[in-house]
Amino acid sequence: MDVKDISPLGMGICVPEGHEDLLGKQVIVVAETLIMYAEVSREEKQEDGSTFIGVHAIKFTDDVLQYLFSHIG
């Protein structure tokens, strides 16, 4: 996956061809130095068949934090 900085409040991620529709869904982005709870706010098909998705942050709820601490090891 390729990550692009699109603003101080959000980011974009390039996902491979064939992924499920993510527009409007809540996702958890996990990288080496980041765990982000976000909503997908845009999808743009790329010429190579991949899709660029734009996400914006959502505040963690207690339930989501509990899930993360229970499942990420």
N, C-alpha and C positions, 0 to 999 in steps of 0.2 A: 504494500500500500504506500501511496505517496501522500504526504501531508503538506498542506499549504496554509500559511498564515493569511487570513483574509481580513482580520480586524482585531483590535484588542479584546473584543467581547465574544469572538467566535473563531471557528477555523473550518477548513475544508479538508476532506479526505477523499482520495481517489480509490474507488472500490472496483474489483474486477467484474468483467462481463458476467451476467447470469445471476447476480445477487437479487434478493427479494426487494420489493418496493419498500423503501424506508421513510418516504416523505410523511411527516407528521408523527412518526413514531419516536418513542424515547429510547435512547441507547446509552450504554456505558462505554466510553472510550478509555482503553488501558494502553499506556505506553511506558517506556522505561522510567520516566520521571513525572508521569501525569496519570491521574484517574479523574475522569470528567463525566458527570451526568449531564446529558444533553438531549435536545430535541432536534431532529432533522428538519431544517426549514427550506431546503431547496435541493433539487437533483438536476444535474445537467449531463446529458449523454455526451461522451467524447468520441472523436473520430475513430479511435482504436477499439470501440465497443465498451470501454470502461465507463463508469459514471462518477462524476464529481459531486459529492454531497456536502452541503453547507450545514453546520450545526451551531447551535447557540446553547450556552450553559443554562442548566436548571439547578436550583438550590437542592442539595441533598436532603432527603427526608430521613427521619430516624429509621424507618423500615428499610430503605435502600442502604444506608450505612451498615445496619446490622447484617444484611445480606452480604455485602462486600466483605466485611470482617469475618464472616462465617465461611465464605467460599473462595476467597483469594488467598493463596498460601505461598 
